[in-house]
């Protein structure tokens, strides 16, 4: 058993009892199906030869037995349908938890190269198909084998020659199924990729619906969707082509088996080599011979869906997080906030240019440091390295004298508060969005944080106050309001280190002034990094760095840098 299959079977571990009970009733139900034709044969060959009254009593008794067997088979089918599906649902639940948990461990570098729609498809449609395979697969195979082997043995006992005639078709059926099975597997794998692309395109289009409508580009988005949708239909057409050949061909072959058996059996009857009762029984069992084949046909289709989904599932799980705790990482509770960049170099991918090269920087606890420079100079990158959203290629970053790679990741990030230009708010009320900064915070703590962020006044004026629903990504709020909620989150988190990444660049002058006041209040007593687009907002910074592709070109106070009449002065005067 290869590694993939071992991992797949391992998901049954927590549900062994449910799995084996499901298999037990599958076997029992298959056994009942095999038993009923034997009773019919006994009635047609032996019972009808008994005296009238005795024969009638025996038939009634055996009829009652068959009714009981039908009821037992019905219960078995119910158990398989309900409890078997519940086992599949629970396994799906476990796998969904596993992959979502893994998503949380992967770094920004992973998400930089992924589409949300494709990641979503692995959590939804792929896992559903996997759970269906894990539920139906074993029981379908077991039931099919029992019926197939049982029918073969019983048919041999009735008439070996006729049995061999029926089973002579088996190699043809297997070869036919094997050929189209391979074709279907490739086709279904392509379908998976297509539907993931469509999901991604839909997610992208709907997330940017306001941009779409503002540019009146609905037709463009519709054309993009139609193109992807057409490609999906084409891939479906290909898979359905092979599926049609698969189903129709095997259906025809199994029907042909029944016809050949009927004709051959009738010939044997005319030659006195077989009686009618045996032919009737034989035909009943032929159904038990062909039914497993049809079940396996359905299983193979299900297998293609499920296993291709499982391979896509493993593709994600097998990605090792590139940002993770060092085995000897230490815990930290409180920090002073001293930051040291020691000969730090970084680039995003191996084939890209270096963004930061041999950078040295020392920031004392409580310092207010502003970083300016042209686009692409590495301002955001520098700040993204502090919470380890990315790891340095060389050199080290120290927090209070400890390499940040030697600090537990969760503890490190608890010490850092980030306010970005693009604020992400969840589709919940204001109270819960602020509480995201400290999940166990009381309502009073949330309100206090909102007051400190100059957000309490506008929140109080909303129809439902702190319980107001703000829509997807906070669409019901202005840019300044969203920014103040973001600052309130950080107030609630109460970190030792702050990062403001162009937090006011997208705001109007009035909103910028309010948000700036909130930021300055938040920065008191904390080590603060400010990436600034509007240089007027950083005039009072203790130190300003001018960062370019060549590294730190200038540093000093606002007045000192203006006096140099260098890069900063040119940026400031426009």
Steps between C-alpha positions, in 0.01 A plus 500: 500500500651832392522809714190670353279199564629459855407860572158453342424186702621679813193726494286200598696468827269709718192320366606134505182388677277680253705373205489135604129513585438653157699218340314239709160615379631530144611134514175393668288681240699340217457157660123549522490589129677173420272296728162597350554338153603178677166495682323559167690206349407280797132589458501437121688172519390339828203670668269490200544121491350464850129422560274802455436603863858427610640688202279803576607509868868469404468775237335731756775431753773558243313809378507634856872422516559693176295795629716495813814490286373793293436696822852411621646611166302825528644563848852427372454746215363763741798455734744528211324805355474694828788395724734445207433851372546641851839331518588663168377839627711472817809408301428797272470716814841380623665555163348847470638590843838362398533692176363826645742469791780448248388810311554698820860376524605598149685825452435807288737355239253217438197729467691734270481227233150361564145578399235496773248317280739210446575475870128511576422214260732273700299568815157452341444292186823300525437392858139406426614267224767351725246430776266333251786278386599410855142411586379324185829358377565221754136392536441499122811290442412256782137463390603457138763235578265301724222504242740425215689213666186366671308503172789325322517218755125449509473511119780243469304277735193531274672462161874535440476524122246781502700681770813491286299637207387795715843567644670480161397861453692605810842566332330714234313698768816551708710609199228740386468648849878531547546691173228757562589521867837655409335742258248609763767555765684753284177673403375535857833639617475772233143575616632564850747755376235672285244536779771637731584765237133594472467529879804722507369723223160533670659585834722761335215658305254513790762632743570783260136561402521869592797552272318308227192719524692826536673432167184355343694185421226247571523377140875440534451296817218306335723424202778377730250280681352366177847413373581300813153349504532395136833335574339314788220377275758384247688302764168359622414404143821302478440320829135429418607358163711237671239451772232437238712236329577352840142472624331409172762243405500323835121517519475339159751230591317406822167483314667283236609261775137455608386438140774244433421315826129495417559362152758244613285392797194457278709280272610290795139457610403372157788252526390392846828623651325754722153555641295819500534557875881507471483743206269732699739486796793550266343814352431635848867454587612648172348821630718461810792449266433807285393733785848503661646594164261795474582598859868489422433716194349763728785453746767564239338833410484586869859387543618735227330795667603406851860405436575798276357718780715313752816564295416871490437487875844346557666761277412757765575287806840405359607865476728560794450839668812704431430714809483288814629476852861402557521178708675702771277807475437683827182659633481872571234680698606863506764674294665843509484542123866534399540401134832432328546418129843341466629467140153400374444398138173383346329422170153356442589218263822347377454646154429854621734788580607562857265744675717561807876456490728492807274739691598614850257682726469554875177620659484567874195416713230763462657661191270647235660412166365615165598328175462678166618439147391422150280203415692172491765620743414236760305702760215252543742209465712627788196521726367161385822335615453608864192279568656229278244515224813414302838377622826676415731337246807598698584697810269521800237713666527529879223583747641605839821318411333175384483384138128512411536151343577373850175644641174307476310640204172555685679683783694716254189609312312570822757772566437672166200707392449582132279765342497483122364715223264223389303416813339157509178483698301181542131459417398544864392787721730777621540350848634171365726671246672703771509200734706321236800678653442316828244218467437472875445874553191622684252741343636773728856442374378516141320829559807645674716406203249664264511821705880506488481457122251788462242252373246497782315811385420381148422148625246638749322684218445179300150340516614203712814651649769241563267226374468659154563262213762660274464269197760303310843655565338799669339640184247699705774712660720777365876461462567711810249304709652168395846629582393608849353154564832353392681727746251405774591135441864580559419704811321194631792274412738737684827400327847631574581557131288681241512500121299760306515408132379811312199494730372844397603520134152418367310738730368850444654785697236505773509124554880502486515755780274293727681174423839669546397609850396143580830365366703745708305406811557131425873551440572648844753283683526249215767427241337628183575454130312730265503452124387834369380615164399847614817642651306770687379228740851412623654840563518430874662156469811444715679352201418478129658241270519549127497149359578428136611201296852589610407469869481779760606808306419763763391513862432771754223733619273689264700821532835324467395325180358817348831672575686230306294588194519140383248230415270581791489869413406414140224264621368760745490787254357279230 
